[in-house]
Amino acid sequence: MKICPICKVKYADEAEFCAKCKAVLIEDTADKDAETPLDRRRLITAILSTIAFMAFVAGLYYVVGLLTR
């Protein structure tokens, strides 16, 4: 069974492209739950990294403001 990565429509194994959006079909995997914790971990890491970077830039901006007075 193949599935469209964009439309999420399922097709037979012989199909190559989605009939709706013409995207290349991928194999439908039943282990989507196994990928969820990894995706969730990456999302949390990205959010925390962004917050840490923003705090660093704000602190740097504050220090530079103090030094230029």
C-alpha positions as CSV (number, residue, x, y, z in Angstrom):
1,M,0.0,0.0,0.0
2,K,1.3,3.5,-0.9
3,I,0.2,6.8,0.4
4,C,0.4,10.4,-0.8
5,P,2.6,12.4,1.6
6,I,0.6,15.6,0.9
7,C,-3.1,14.4,0.6
8,K,-2.8,11.3,2.7
9,V,-4.8,9.3,0.1
10,K,-4.0,5.6,-0.1
11,Y,-3.2,3.9,-3.4
12,A,-2.3,0.4,-4.6
13,D,1.3,-0.7,-4.7
14,E,1.4,-0.3,-8.5
15,A,0.7,3.5,-8.4
16,E,3.6,5.9,-8.7
17,F,1.9,9.4,-8.4
18,C,-1.0,10.8,-6.6
19,A,-4.1,11.4,-8.8
20,K,-5.0,14.6,-6.9
21,C,-1.7,16.5,-6.5
22,K,0.7,14.5,-8.7
23,A,3.1,14.0,-5.7
24,V,5.4,10.9,-5.7
25,L,3.8,8.2,-3.5
26,I,5.6,6.7,-0.5
27,E,5.2,3.3,1.2
28,D,2.6,3.4,3.9
29,T,4.2,2.3,7.2
30,A,2.2,0.9,10.0
31,D,4.8,2.1,12.6
32,K,3.9,5.8,12.6
33,D,3.5,5.6,16.4
34,A,7.2,4.6,16.7
35,E,8.2,7.9,15.0
36,T,6.0,10.1,17.2
37,P,8.3,10.2,20.3
38,L,11.3,11.1,18.1
39,D,9.4,13.8,16.3
40,R,8.1,15.2,19.6
41,R,11.7,15.1,21.1
42,R,13.0,17.1,18.1
43,L,10.2,19.6,18.4
44,I,10.9,20.1,22.1
45,T,14.6,20.4,21.4
46,A,14.0,23.0,18.7
47,I,11.7,25.1,21.0
48,L,14.1,25.0,23.9
49,S,17.1,25.9,21.7
50,T,15.2,28.8,20.3
51,I,14.3,30.1,23.7
52,A,17.9,29.7,24.9
53,F,19.2,31.6,21.9
54,M,16.6,34.4,22.4
55,A,17.7,34.7,26.1
56,F,21.3,34.8,25.0
57,V,20.7,37.6,22.5
58,A,18.6,39.5,25.0
59,G,21.4,39.2,27.6
60,L,24.0,40.2,25.1
61,Y,21.9,43.2,24.0
62,Y,21.5,44.2,27.7
63,V,25.3,43.9,28.4
64,V,26.2,45.9,25.3
65,G,23.7,48.6,26.4
66,L,25.4,48.8,29.8
67,L,28.8,49.1,28.2
68,T,27.9,51.9,25.8
69,R,26.5,54.2,28.6
